[in-house]
Amino acid sequence: MSKTKLIINNNGSIKIEGDFEIMDCDGKVYGLEGRKALGLCRCGLSSNKPFCDGSHRNNFEHEPKAFDLPPMKTK
């Protein structure tokens, strides 16, 4: 099985690709109708949250650059 990818798009959504399921906070699974790729909203403007509907266009600016997180703290 290949890895699921999350791609942080410039000025837009988080694209998710691969074999995945998305659940709400109660554990109920969204019906994705067989999709293997879709966009998740990160601007907060979508009327179809948590999914992107393109509302970010001209209203959201962020150019992501990958970086390393600090080491995890031990308990």
N, CA, C, O and CB atoms as a CASP TS submission, in Angstrom:
PFRMAT TS
TARGET T0000
AUTHOR 0000-0000-0000
METHOD Language model
MODEL 1
PARENT N/A
ATOM      1  N   MET     1       0.843  -1.176   0.000  1.00  0.00           N
ATOM      2  CA  MET     1       0.000   0.000   0.000  1.00  0.00           C
ATOM      3  C   MET     1       0.890   1.241   0.000  1.00  0.00           C
ATOM      4  O   MET     1       1.861   1.308   0.754  1.00  0.00           O
ATOM      5  CB  MET     1      -0.960  -0.003   1.220  1.00  0.00           C
ATOM      6  N   SER     2       0.568   2.211  -0.832  1.00  0.00           N
ATOM      7  CA  SER     2       1.359   3.434  -0.883  1.00  0.00           C
ATOM      8  C   SER     2       0.929   4.381   0.240  1.00  0.00           C
ATOM      9  O   SER     2      -0.159   4.259   0.803  1.00  0.00           O
ATOM     10  CB  SER     2       1.213   4.122  -2.263  1.00  0.00           C
ATOM     11  N   LYS     3       1.801   5.307   0.539  1.00  0.00           N
ATOM     12  CA  LYS     3       1.521   6.285   1.586  1.00  0.00           C
ATOM     13  C   LYS     3       0.424   7.245   1.149  1.00  0.00           C
ATOM     14  O   LYS     3       0.298   7.566  -0.032  1.00  0.00           O
ATOM     15  CB  LYS     3       2.789   7.061   1.950  1.00  0.00           C
ATOM     16  N   THR     4      -0.351   7.689   2.098  1.00  0.00           N
ATOM     17  CA  THR     4      -1.288   8.775   1.855  1.00  0.00           C
ATOM     18  C   THR     4      -0.481  10.069   1.883  1.00  0.00           C
ATOM     19  O   THR     4       0.367  10.260   2.755  1.00  0.00           O
ATOM     20  CB  THR     4      -2.457   8.790   2.920  1.00  0.00           C
ATOM     21  N   LYS     5      -0.748  10.957   0.925  1.00  0.00           N
ATOM     22  CA  LYS     5      -0.025  12.228   0.853  1.00  0.00           C
ATOM     23  C   LYS     5      -0.960  13.376   1.194  1.00  0.00           C
ATOM     24  O   LYS     5      -2.122  13.395   0.787  1.00  0.00           O
ATOM     25  CB  LYS     5       0.589  12.434  -0.548  1.00  0.00           C
ATOM     26  N   LEU     6      -0.436  14.330   1.946  1.00  0.00           N
ATOM     27  CA  LEU     6      -1.098  15.602   2.193  1.00  0.00           C
ATOM     28  C   LEU     6      -0.201  16.674   1.588  1.00  0.00           C
ATOM     29  O   LEU     6       0.960  16.807   1.973  1.00  0.00           O
ATOM     30  CB  LEU     6      -1.356  15.850   3.738  1.00  0.00           C
ATOM     31  N   ILE     7      -0.733  17.431   0.650  1.00  0.00           N
ATOM     32  CA  ILE     7       0.033  18.453  -0.049  1.00  0.00           C
ATOM     33  C   ILE     7      -0.558  19.812   0.304  1.00  0.00           C
ATOM     34  O   ILE     7      -1.735  20.069   0.051  1.00  0.00           O
ATOM     35  CB  ILE     7       0.024  18.215  -1.596  1.00  0.00           C
ATOM     36  N   ILE     8       0.264  20.682   0.890  1.00  0.00           N
ATOM     37  CA  ILE     8      -0.189  22.010   1.281  1.00  0.00           C
ATOM     38  C   ILE     8      -0.009  22.924   0.065  1.00  0.00           C
ATOM     39  O   ILE     8       1.116  23.283  -0.283  1.00  0.00           O
ATOM     40  CB  ILE     8       0.605  22.551   2.542  1.00  0.00           C
ATOM     41  N   ASN     9      -1.097  23.291  -0.565  1.00  0.00           N
ATOM     42  CA  ASN     9      -1.057  24.092  -1.788  1.00  0.00           C
ATOM     43  C   ASN     9      -0.825  25.566  -1.483  1.00  0.00           C
ATOM     44  O   ASN     9      -1.295  26.080  -0.468  1.00  0.00           O
ATOM     45  CB  ASN     9      -2.353  23.921  -2.574  1.00  0.00           C
ATOM     46  N   ASN    10      -0.099  26.240  -2.369  1.00  0.00           N
ATOM     47  CA  ASN    10       0.074  27.688  -2.254  1.00  0.00           C
ATOM     48  C   ASN    10      -1.285  28.368  -2.290  1.00  0.00           C
ATOM     49  O   ASN    10      -2.103  28.092  -3.168  1.00  0.00           O
ATOM     50  CB  ASN    10       0.982  28.230  -3.385  1.00  0.00           C
ATOM     51  N   ASN    11      -1.525  29.262  -1.331  1.00  0.00           N
ATOM     52  CA  ASN    11      -2.736  30.080  -1.320  1.00  0.00           C
ATOM     53  C   ASN    11      -4.015  29.264  -1.470  1.00  0.00           C
ATOM     54  O   ASN    11      -4.976  29.735  -2.078  1.00  0.00           O
ATOM     55  CB  ASN    11      -2.666  31.099  -2.418  1.00  0.00           C
ATOM     56  N   GLY    12      -4.041  28.062  -0.931  1.00  0.00           N
ATOM     57  CA  GLY    12      -5.223  27.240  -1.124  1.00  0.00           C
ATOM     58  C   GLY    12      -5.345  26.081  -0.164  1.00  0.00           C
ATOM     59  O   GLY    12      -4.941  26.153   0.996  1.00  0.00           O
ATOM     60  N   SER    13      -5.912  25.018  -0.680  1.00  0.00           N
ATOM     61  CA  SER    13      -6.327  23.867   0.120  1.00  0.00           C
ATOM     62  C   SER    13      -5.173  22.958   0.508  1.00  0.00           C
ATOM     63  O   SER    13      -4.030  23.145   0.091  1.00  0.00           O
ATOM     64  CB  SER    13      -7.350  23.073  -0.630  1.00  0.00           C
ATOM     65  N   ILE    14      -5.511  21.975   1.316  1.00  0.00           N
ATOM     66  CA  ILE    14      -4.649  20.835   1.573  1.00  0.00           C
ATOM     67  C   ILE    14      -5.185  19.723   0.685  1.00  0.00           C
ATOM     68  O   ILE    14      -6.324  19.287   0.849  1.00  0.00           O
ATOM     69  CB  ILE    14      -4.627  20.423   3.113  1.00  0.00           C
ATOM     70  N   LYS    15      -4.373  19.266  -0.250  1.00  0.00           N
ATOM     71  CA  LYS    15      -4.787  18.174  -1.126  1.00  0.00           C
ATOM     72  C   LYS    15      -4.394  16.865  -0.463  1.00  0.00           C
ATOM     73  O   LYS    15      -3.255  16.698  -0.026  1.00  0.00           O
ATOM     74  CB  LYS    15      -4.145  18.302  -2.548  1.00  0.00           C
ATOM     75  N   ILE    16      -5.336  15.942  -0.390  1.00  0.00           N
ATOM     76  CA  ILE    16      -5.071  14.629   0.167  1.00  0.00           C
ATOM     77  C   ILE    16      -5.218  13.608  -0.956  1.00  0.00           C
ATOM     78  O   ILE    16      -6.208  13.616  -1.689  1.00  0.00           O
ATOM     79  CB  ILE    16      -6.032  14.310   1.361  1.00  0.00           C
ATOM     80  N   GLU    17      -4.229  12.734  -1.084  1.00  0.00           N
ATOM     81  CA  GLU    17      -4.207  11.712  -2.136  1.00  0.00           C
ATOM     82  C   GLU    17      -3.880  10.362  -1.523  1.00  0.00           C
ATOM     83  O   GLU    17      -3.092  10.270  -0.582  1.00  0.00           O
ATOM     84  CB  GLU    17      -3.178  12.069  -3.241  1.00  0.00           C
ATOM     85  N   GLY    18      -4.483   9.330  -2.055  1.00  0.00           N
ATOM     86  CA  GLY    18      -4.148   7.973  -1.632  1.00  0.00           C
ATOM     87  C   GLY    18      -5.363   7.233  -1.106  1.00  0.00           C
ATOM     88  O   GLY    18      -6.500   7.501  -1.494  1.00  0.00           O
ATOM     89  N   ASP    19      -5.091   6.303  -0.219  1.00  0.00           N
ATOM     90  CA  ASP    19      -6.137   5.500   0.399  1.00  0.00           C
ATOM     91  C   ASP    19      -6.405   6.094   1.784  1.00  0.00           C
ATOM     92  O   ASP    19      -5.560   5.982   2.672  1.00  0.00           O
ATOM     93  CB  ASP    19      -5.725   3.975   0.488  1.00  0.00           C
ATOM     94  N   PHE    20      -7.550   6.713   1.977  1.00  0.00           N
ATOM     95  CA  PHE    20      -7.841   7.400   3.230  1.00  0.00           C
ATOM     96  C   PHE    20      -9.336   7.389   3.503  1.00  0.00           C
ATOM     97  O   PHE    20     -10.149   7.136   2.614  1.00  0.00           O
ATOM     98  CB  PHE    20      -7.314   8.842   3.193  1.00  0.00           C
ATOM     99  N   GLU    21      -9.675   7.668   4.747  1.00  0.00           N
ATOM    100  CA  GLU    21     -11.051   7.971   5.117  1.00  0.00           C
ATOM    101  C   GLU    21     -10.997   9.187   6.019  1.00  0.00           C
ATOM    102  O   GLU    21      -9.988   9.443   6.676  1.00  0.00           O
ATOM    103  CB  GLU    21     -11.758   6.752   5.823  1.00  0.00           C
ATOM    104  N   ILE    22     -12.084   9.931   6.045  1.00  0.00           N
ATOM    105  CA  ILE    22     -12.167  11.135   6.854  1.00  0.00           C
ATOM    106  C   ILE    22     -13.351  10.978   7.792  1.00  0.00           C
ATOM    107  O   ILE    22     -14.455  10.632   7.370  1.00  0.00           O
ATOM    108  CB  ILE    22     -12.306  12.416   5.969  1.00  0.00           C
ATOM    109  N   MET    23     -13.105  11.240   9.077  1.00  0.00           N
ATOM    110  CA  MET    23     -14.145  11.105  10.090  1.00  0.00           C
ATOM    111  C   MET    23     -14.396  12.436  10.780  1.00  0.00           C
ATOM    112  O   MET    23     -13.501  13.274  10.889  1.00  0.00           O
ATOM    113  CB  MET    23     -13.760  10.039  11.120  1.00  0.00           C
ATOM    114  N   ASP    24     -15.632  12.618  11.246  1.00  0.00           N
ATOM    115  CA  ASP    24     -15.931  13.794  12.055  1.00  0.00           C
ATOM    116  C   ASP    24     -15.505  13.525  13.497  1.00  0.00           C
ATOM    117  O   ASP    24     -15.000  12.446  13.805  1.00  0.00           O
ATOM    118  CB  ASP    24     -17.447  14.155  11.980  1.00  0.00           C
ATOM    119  N   CYS    25     -15.704  14.493  14.367  1.00  0.00           N
ATOM    120  CA  CYS    25     -15.248  14.359  15.754  1.00  0.00           C
ATOM    121  C   CYS    25     -15.978  13.267  16.536  1.00  0.00           C
ATOM    122  O   CYS    25     -15.527  12.863  17.608  1.00  0.00           O
ATOM    123  CB  CYS    25     -15.415  15.672  16.465  1.00  0.00           C
ATOM    124  N   ASP    26     -17.107  12.788  16.003  1.00  0.00           N
ATOM    125  CA  ASP    26     -17.838  11.705  16.647  1.00  0.00           C
ATOM    126  C   ASP    26     -17.481  10.337  16.062  1.00  0.00           C
ATOM    127  O   ASP    26     -18.053   9.324  16.464  1.00  0.00           O
ATOM    128  CB  ASP    26     -19.329  11.944  16.520  1.00  0.00           C
ATOM    129  N   GLY    27     -16.541  10.303  15.116  1.00  0.00           N
ATOM    130  CA  GLY    27     -16.116   9.044  14.511  1.00  0.00           C
ATOM    131  C   GLY    27     -16.955   8.614  13.321  1.00  0.00           C
ATOM    132  O   GLY    27     -16.739   7.531  12.778  1.00  0.00           O
ATOM    133  N   LYS    28     -17.909   9.441  12.904  1.00  0.00           N
ATOM    134  CA  LYS    28     -18.730   9.111  11.741  1.00  0.00           C
ATOM    135  C   LYS    28     -17.930   9.404  10.472  1.00  0.00           C
ATOM    136  O   LYS    28     -17.325  10.468  10.341  1.00  0.00           O
ATOM    137  CB  LYS    28     -20.072   9.914  11.754  1.00  0.00           C
ATOM    138  N   VAL    29     -17.934   8.456   9.546  1.00  0.00           N
ATOM    139  CA  VAL    29     -17.133   8.560   8.326  1.00  0.00           C
ATOM    140  C   VAL    29     -17.896   9.323   7.245  1.00  0.00           C
ATOM    141  O   VAL    29     -19.067   9.046   6.985  1.00  0.00           O
ATOM    142  CB  VAL    29     -16.742   7.159   7.816  1.00  0.00           C
ATOM    143  N   TYR    30     -17.215  10.291   6.615  1.00  0.00           N
ATOM    144  CA  TYR    30     -17.781  11.008   5.473  1.00  0.00           C
ATOM    145  C   TYR    30     -17.855  10.059   4.280  1.00  0.00           C
ATOM    146  O   TYR    30     -16.937   9.268   4.058  1.00  0.00           O
ATOM    147  CB  TYR    30     -16.932  12.273   5.125  1.00  0.00           C
ATOM    148  N   GLY    31     -18.935  10.133   3.517  1.00  0.00           N
ATOM    149  CA  GLY    31     -19.074   9.340   2.295  1.00  0.00           C
ATOM    150  C   GLY    31     -18.328  10.023   1.164  1.00  0.00           C
ATOM    151  O   GLY    31     -18.792  11.036   0.641  1.00  0.00           O
ATOM    152  N   LEU    32     -17.193   9.490   0.784  1.00  0.00           N
ATOM    153  CA  LEU    32     -16.338  10.119  -0.222  1.00  0.00           C
ATOM    154  C   LEU    32     -16.573   9.583  -1.625  1.00  0.00           C
ATOM    155  O   LEU    32     -15.926  10.025  -2.575  1.00  0.00           O
ATOM    156  CB  LEU    32     -14.896   9.927   0.147  1.00  0.00           C
ATOM    157  N   GLU    33     -17.490   8.638  -1.765  1.00  0.00           N
ATOM    158  CA  GLU    33     -17.887   8.119  -3.076  1.00  0.00           C
ATOM    159  C   GLU    33     -16.707   7.655  -3.922  1.00  0.00           C
ATOM    160  O   GLU    33     -16.661   7.899  -5.128  1.00  0.00           O
ATOM    161  CB  GLU    33     -18.652   9.172  -3.828  1.00  0.00           C
ATOM    162  N   GLY    34     -15.752   6.981  -3.276  1.00  0.00           N
ATOM    163  CA  GLY    34     -14.635   6.380  -3.999  1.00  0.00           C
ATOM    164  C   GLY    34     -13.510   7.326  -4.371  1.00  0.00           C
ATOM    165  O   GLY    34     -12.581   6.915  -5.065  1.00  0.00           O
ATOM    166  N   ARG    35     -13.557   8.572  -3.939  1.00  0.00           N
ATOM    167  CA  ARG    35     -12.497   9.522  -4.296  1.00  0.00           C
ATOM    168  C   ARG    35     -11.159   9.080  -3.707  1.00  0.00           C
ATOM    169  O   ARG    35     -11.087   8.606  -2.573  1.00  0.00           O
ATOM    170  CB  ARG    35     -12.853  10.942  -3.804  1.00  0.00           C
ATOM    171  N   LYS    36     -10.112   9.244  -4.496  1.00  0.00           N
ATOM    172  CA  LYS    36      -8.747   8.964  -4.059  1.00  0.00           C
ATOM    173  C   LYS    36      -7.941  10.247  -3.932  1.00  0.00           C
ATOM    174  O   LYS    36      -6.758  10.206  -3.595  1.00  0.00           O
ATOM    175  CB  LYS    36      -8.060   8.005  -5.032  1.00  0.00           C
ATOM    176  N   ALA    37      -8.571  11.389  -4.201  1.00  0.00           N
ATOM    177  CA  ALA    37      -7.943  12.702  -4.035  1.00  0.00           C
ATOM    178  C   ALA    37      -9.035  13.741  -3.835  1.00  0.00           C
ATOM    179  O   ALA    37     -10.090  13.677  -4.467  1.00  0.00           O
ATOM    180  CB  ALA    37      -7.046  13.065  -5.265  1.00  0.00           C
ATOM    181  N   LEU    38      -8.775  14.696  -2.952  1.00  0.00           N
ATOM    182  CA  LEU    38      -9.693  15.818  -2.757  1.00  0.00           C
ATOM    183  C   LEU    38      -8.985  16.908  -1.990  1.00  0.00           C
ATOM    184  O   LEU    38      -7.891  16.696  -1.468  1.00  0.00           O
ATOM    185  CB  LEU    38     -10.974  15.376  -2.015  1.00  0.00           C
ATOM    186  N   GLY    39      -9.598  18.071  -1.918  1.00  0.00           N
ATOM    187  CA  GLY    39      -9.029  19.210  -1.212  1.00  0.00           C
ATOM    188  C   GLY    39      -9.752  19.471   0.091  1.00  0.00           C
ATOM    189  O   GLY    39     -10.981  19.445   0.150  1.00  0.00           O
ATOM    190  N   LEU    40      -8.983  19.723   1.130  1.00  0.00           N
ATOM    191  CA  LEU    40      -9.518  20.097   2.434  1.00  0.00           C
ATOM    192  C   LEU    40      -9.299  21.589   2.646  1.00  0.00           C
ATOM    193  O   LEU    40      -8.222  22.111   2.359  1.00  0.00           O
ATOM    194  CB  LEU    40      -8.854  19.271   3.572  1.00  0.00           C
ATOM    195  N   CYS    41     -10.317  22.268   3.148  1.00  0.00           N
ATOM    196  CA  CYS    41     -10.255  23.711   3.381  1.00  0.00           C
ATOM    197  C   CYS    41      -9.259  24.025   4.487  1.00  0.00           C
ATOM    198  O   CYS    41      -9.227  23.346   5.513  1.00  0.00           O
ATOM    199  CB  CYS    41     -11.646  24.264   3.741  1.00  0.00           C
ATOM    200  N   ARG    42      -8.450  25.053   4.277  1.00  0.00           N
ATOM    201  CA  ARG    42      -7.610  25.555   5.360  1.00  0.00           C
ATOM    202  C   ARG    42      -7.748  27.051   5.540  1.00  0.00           C
ATOM    203  O   ARG    42      -7.087  27.632   6.400  1.00  0.00           O
ATOM    204  CB  ARG    42      -6.166  25.207   5.105  1.00  0.00           C
ATOM    205  N   CYS    43      -8.606  27.694   4.735  1.00  0.00           N
ATOM    206  CA  CYS    43      -8.807  29.139   4.856  1.00  0.00           C
ATOM    207  C   CYS    43     -10.011  29.476   5.726  1.00  0.00           C
ATOM    208  O   CYS    43     -10.121  30.598   6.222  1.00  0.00           O
ATOM    209  CB  CYS    43      -8.978  29.761   3.479  1.00  0.00           C
ATOM    210  N   GLY    44     -10.917  28.515   5.918  1.00  0.00           N
ATOM    211  CA  GLY    44     -12.113  28.752   6.717  1.00  0.00           C
ATOM    212  C   GLY    44     -13.266  29.385   5.963  1.00  0.00           C
ATOM    213  O   GLY    44     -14.305  29.666   6.561  1.00  0.00           O
ATOM    214  N   LEU    45     -13.113  29.617   4.663  1.00  0.00           N
ATOM    215  CA  LEU    45     -14.150  30.304   3.891  1.00  0.00           C
ATOM    216  C   LEU    45     -15.100  29.370   3.146  1.00  0.00           C
ATOM    217  O   LEU    45     -16.134  29.824   2.656  1.00  0.00           O
ATOM    218  CB  LEU    45     -13.506  31.223   2.909  1.00  0.00           C
ATOM    219  N   SER    46     -14.787  28.097   3.047  1.00  0.00           N
ATOM    220  CA  SER    46     -15.603  27.151   2.288  1.00  0.00           C
ATOM    221  C   SER    46     -16.986  26.978   2.906  1.00  0.00           C
ATOM    222  O   SER    46     -17.123  26.905   4.127  1.00  0.00           O
ATOM    223  CB  SER    46     -14.902  25.802   2.202  1.00  0.00           C
ATOM    224  N   SER    47     -18.002  26.913   2.061  1.00  0.00           N
ATOM    225  CA  SER    47     -19.345  26.616   2.553  1.00  0.00           C
ATOM    226  C   SER    47     -19.563  25.111   2.603  1.00  0.00           C
ATOM    227  O   SER    47     -20.654  24.650   2.939  1.00  0.00           O
ATOM    228  CB  SER    47     -20.412  27.284   1.666  1.00  0.00           C
ATOM    229  N   ASN    48     -18.539  24.351   2.273  1.00  0.00           N
ATOM    230  CA  ASN    48     -18.608  22.889   2.237  1.00  0.00           C
ATOM    231  C   ASN    48     -17.543  22.282   3.154  1.00  0.00           C
ATOM    232  O   ASN    48     -17.035  21.195   2.880  1.00  0.00           O
ATOM    233  CB  ASN    48     -18.430  22.372   0.790  1.00  0.00           C
ATOM    234  N   LYS    49     -17.199  22.994   4.261  1.00  0.00           N
ATOM    235  CA  LYS    49     -16.168  22.513   5.173  1.00  0.00           C
ATOM    236  C   LYS    49     -16.494  21.111   5.676  1.00  0.00           C
ATOM    237  O   LYS    49     -17.661  20.838   5.956  1.00  0.00           O
ATOM    238  CB  LYS    49     -16.011  23.474   6.352  1.00  0.00           C
ATOM    239  N   PRO    50     -15.545  20.230   5.801  1.00  0.00           N
ATOM    240  CA  PRO    50     -14.114  20.476   5.798  1.00  0.00           C
ATOM    241  C   PRO    50     -13.498  20.453   4.386  1.00  0.00           C
ATOM    242  O   PRO    50     -12.276  20.513   4.246  1.00  0.00           O
ATOM    243  CB  PRO    50     -13.431  19.452   6.666  1.00  0.00           C
ATOM    244  N   PHE    51     -14.319  20.369   3.368  1.00  0.00           N
ATOM    245  CA  PHE    51     -13.816  20.256   2.000  1.00  0.00           C
ATOM    246  C   PHE    51     -13.690  21.631   1.351  1.00  0.00           C
ATOM    247  O   PHE    51     -14.464  22.542   1.645  1.00  0.00           O
ATOM    248  CB  PHE    51     -14.737  19.358   1.163  1.00  0.00           C
ATOM    249  N   CYS    52     -12.715  21.767   0.474  1.00  0.00           N
ATOM    250  CA  CYS    52     -12.478  23.019  -0.234  1.00  0.00           C
ATOM    251  C   CYS    52     -13.503  23.187  -1.348  1.00  0.00           C
ATOM    252  O   CYS    52     -13.794  22.244  -2.083  1.00  0.00           O
ATOM    253  CB  CYS    52     -11.046  23.063  -0.805  1.00  0.00           C
ATOM    254  N   ASP    53     -14.053  24.405  -1.466  1.00  0.00           N
ATOM    255  CA  ASP    53     -14.963  24.699  -2.579  1.00  0.00           C
ATOM    256  C   ASP    53     -14.429  25.838  -3.447  1.00  0.00           C
ATOM    257  O   ASP    53     -15.148  26.361  -4.298  1.00  0.00           O
ATOM    258  CB  ASP    53     -16.359  25.058  -2.046  1.00  0.00           C
ATOM    259  N   GLY    54     -13.162  26.225  -3.234  1.00  0.00           N
ATOM    260  CA  GLY    54     -12.541  27.277  -4.029  1.00  0.00           C
ATOM    261  C   GLY    54     -12.774  28.681  -3.507  1.00  0.00           C
ATOM    262  O   GLY    54     -12.334  29.642  -4.138  1.00  0.00           O
ATOM    263  N   SER    55     -13.448  28.836  -2.379  1.00  0.00           N
ATOM    264  CA  SER    55     -13.739  30.171  -1.833  1.00  0.00           C
ATOM    265  C   SER    55     -12.484  30.951  -1.446  1.00  0.00           C
ATOM    266  O   SER    55     -12.543  32.169  -1.279  1.00  0.00           O
ATOM    267  CB  SER    55     -14.636  30.042  -0.625  1.00  0.00           C
ATOM    268  N   HIS    56     -11.367  30.272  -1.303  1.00  0.00           N
ATOM    269  CA  HIS    56     -10.123  30.922  -0.903  1.00  0.00           C
ATOM    270  C   HIS    56      -9.561  31.846  -1.983  1.00  0.00           C
ATOM    271  O   HIS    56      -8.740  32.712  -1.683  1.00  0.00           O
ATOM    272  CB  HIS    56      -9.096  29.878  -0.548  1.00  0.00           C
ATOM    273  N   ARG    57      -9.983  31.678  -3.209  1.00  0.00           N
ATOM    274  CA  ARG    57      -9.397  32.450  -4.307  1.00  0.00           C
ATOM    275  C   ARG    57      -9.487  33.948  -4.018  1.00  0.00           C
ATOM    276  O   ARG    57     -10.567  34.483  -3.764  1.00  0.00           O
ATOM    277  CB  ARG    57     -10.103  32.119  -5.640  1.00  0.00           C
ATOM    278  N   ASN    58      -8.338  34.608  -4.063  1.00  0.00           N
ATOM    279  CA  ASN    58      -8.191  36.042  -3.811  1.00  0.00           C
ATOM    280  C   ASN    58      -8.524  36.454  -2.379  1.00  0.00           C
ATOM    281  O   ASN    58      -8.637  37.648  -2.102  1.00  0.00           O
ATOM    282  CB  ASN    58      -9.065  36.804  -4.756  1.00  0.00           C
ATOM    283  N   ASN    59      -8.682  35.502  -1.465  1.00  0.00           N
ATOM    284  CA  ASN    59      -9.008  35.811  -0.079  1.00  0.00           C
ATOM    285  C   ASN    59      -8.089  35.142   0.932  1.00  0.00           C
ATOM    286  O   ASN    59      -8.299  35.269   2.138  1.00  0.00           O
ATOM    287  CB  ASN    59     -10.413  35.414   0.200  1.00  0.00           C
ATOM    288  N   PHE    60      -7.080  34.436   0.458  1.00  0.00           N
ATOM    289  CA  PHE    60      -6.234  33.659   1.367  1.00  0.00           C
ATOM    290  C   PHE    60      -4.835  33.588   0.787  1.00  0.00           C
ATOM    291  O   PHE    60      -4.651  33.170  -0.356  1.00  0.00           O
ATOM    292  CB  PHE    60      -6.810  32.229   1.600  1.00  0.00           C
ATOM    293  N   GLU    61      -3.860  33.992   1.565  1.00  0.00           N
ATOM    294  CA  GLU    61      -2.481  33.956   1.085  1.00  0.00           C
ATOM    295  C   GLU    61      -1.609  33.201   2.073  1.00  0.00           C
ATOM    296  O   GLU    61      -1.534  33.548   3.252  1.00  0.00           O
ATOM    297  CB  GLU    61      -1.938  35.381   0.865  1.00  0.00           C
ATOM    298  N   HIS    62      -0.961  32.177   1.580  1.00  0.00           N
ATOM    299  CA  HIS    62       0.046  31.463   2.358  1.00  0.00           C
ATOM    300  C   HIS    62       0.838  30.592   1.409  1.00  0.00           C
ATOM    301  O   HIS    62       0.281  29.741   0.715  1.00  0.00           O
ATOM    302  CB  HIS    62      -0.601  30.611   3.495  1.00  0.00           C
ATOM    303  N   GLU    63       2.137  30.810   1.383  1.00  0.00           N
ATOM    304  CA  GLU    63       3.018  29.985   0.567  1.00  0.00           C
ATOM    305  C   GLU    63       3.792  29.070   1.501  1.00  0.00           C
ATOM    306  O   GLU    63       4.733  29.512   2.160  1.00  0.00           O
ATOM    307  CB  GLU    63       3.985  30.859  -0.304  1.00  0.00           C
ATOM    308  N   PRO    64       3.410  27.804   1.566  1.00  0.00           N
ATOM    309  CA  PRO    64       4.037  26.881   2.509  1.00  0.00           C
ATOM    310  C   PRO    64       5.467  26.525   2.115  1.00  0.00           C
ATOM    311  O   PRO    64       5.782  26.361   0.936  1.00  0.00           O
ATOM    312  CB  PRO    64       3.213  25.619   2.618  1.00  0.00           C
ATOM    313  N   LYS    65       6.299  26.413   3.099  1.00  0.00           N
ATOM    314  CA  LYS    65       7.669  25.934   2.933  1.00  0.00           C
ATOM    315  C   LYS    65       7.902  24.882   4.005  1.00  0.00           C
ATOM    316  O   LYS    65       7.683  25.136   5.189  1.00  0.00           O
ATOM    317  CB  LYS    65       8.721  27.110   3.035  1.00  0.00           C
ATOM    318  N   ALA    66       8.341  23.712   3.596  1.00  0.00           N
ATOM    319  CA  ALA    66       8.561  22.606   4.535  1.00  0.00           C
ATOM    320  C   ALA    66       9.676  22.947   5.526  1.00  0.00           C
ATOM    321  O   ALA    66      10.652  23.614   5.180  1.00  0.00           O
ATOM    322  CB  ALA    66       8.907  21.309   3.771  1.00  0.00           C
ATOM    323  N   PHE    67       9.509  22.481   6.748  1.00  0.00           N
ATOM    324  CA  PHE    67      10.531  22.653   7.784  1.00  0.00           C
ATOM    325  C   PHE    67      10.443  21.476   8.739  1.00  0.00           C
ATOM    326  O   PHE    67       9.453  20.745   8.759  1.00  0.00           O
ATOM    327  CB  PHE    67      10.351  24.010   8.549  1.00  0.00           C
ATOM    328  N   ASP    68      11.484  21.305   9.523  1.00  0.00           N
ATOM    329  CA  ASP    68      11.531  20.219  10.507  1.00  0.00           C
ATOM    330  C   ASP    68      10.960  20.693  11.837  1.00  0.00           C
ATOM    331  O   ASP    68      11.317  21.763  12.330  1.00  0.00           O
ATOM    332  CB  ASP    68      12.980  19.710  10.694  1.00  0.00           C
ATOM    333  N   LEU    69      10.080  19.896  12.408  1.00  0.00           N
ATOM    334  CA  LEU    69       9.560  20.176  13.735  1.00  0.00           C
ATOM    335  C   LEU    69      10.631  19.841  14.769  1.00  0.00           C
ATOM    336  O   LEU    69      11.523  19.037  14.495  1.00  0.00           O
ATOM    337  CB  LEU    69       8.257  19.375  14.002  1.00  0.00           C
ATOM    338  N   PRO    70      10.555  20.442  15.942  1.00  0.00           N
ATOM    339  CA  PRO    70      11.509  20.051  16.992  1.00  0.00           C
ATOM    340  C   PRO    70      11.225  18.616  17.430  1.00  0.00           C
ATOM    341  O   PRO    70      10.126  18.109  17.207  1.00  0.00           O
ATOM    342  CB  PRO    70      11.428  21.023  18.213  1.00  0.00           C
ATOM    343  N   PRO    71      12.199  17.961  18.049  1.00  0.00           N
ATOM    344  CA  PRO    71      11.983  16.588  18.508  1.00  0.00           C
ATOM    345  C   PRO    71      10.791  16.509  19.467  1.00  0.00           C
ATOM    346  O   PRO    71      10.504  17.454  20.203  1.00  0.00           O
ATOM    347  CB  PRO    71      13.250  16.048  19.193  1.00  0.00           C
ATOM    348  N   MET    72      10.112  15.373  19.443  1.00  0.00           N
ATOM    349  CA  MET    72       8.983  15.159  20.352  1.00  0.00           C
ATOM    350  C   MET    72       9.502  15.080  21.783  1.00  0.00           C
ATOM    351  O   MET    72      10.575  14.534  22.040  1.00  0.00           O
ATOM    352  CB  MET    72       8.198  13.864  19.978  1.00  0.00           C
ATOM    353  N   LYS    73       8.718  15.637  22.714  1.00  0.00           N
ATOM    354  CA  LYS    73       9.085  15.567  24.118  1.00  0.00           C
ATOM    355  C   LYS    73       8.782  14.182  24.655  1.00  0.00           C
ATOM    356  O   LYS    73       7.774  13.573  24.296  1.00  0.00           O
ATOM    357  CB  LYS    73       8.346  16.638  24.933  1.00  0.00           C
ATOM    358  N   THR    74       9.642  13.696  25.502  1.00  0.00           N
ATOM    359  CA  THR    74       9.390  12.393  26.111  1.00  0.00           C
ATOM    360  C   THR    74       8.568  12.591  27.364  1.00  0.00           C
ATOM    361  O   THR    74       8.658  13.623  28.028  1.00  0.00           O
ATOM    362  CB  THR    74      10.711  11.654  26.433  1.00  0.00           C
ATOM    363  N   LYS    75       7.765  11.590  27.680  1.00  0.00           N
ATOM    364  CA  LYS    75       6.882  11.693  28.857  1.00  0.00           C
ATOM    365  C   LYS    75       7.591  11.246  30.096  1.00  0.00           C
ATOM    366  O   LYS    75       7.009  11.263  31.180  1.00  0.00           O
ATOM    367  CB  LYS    75       5.616  10.870  28.668  1.00  0.00           C
TER
END
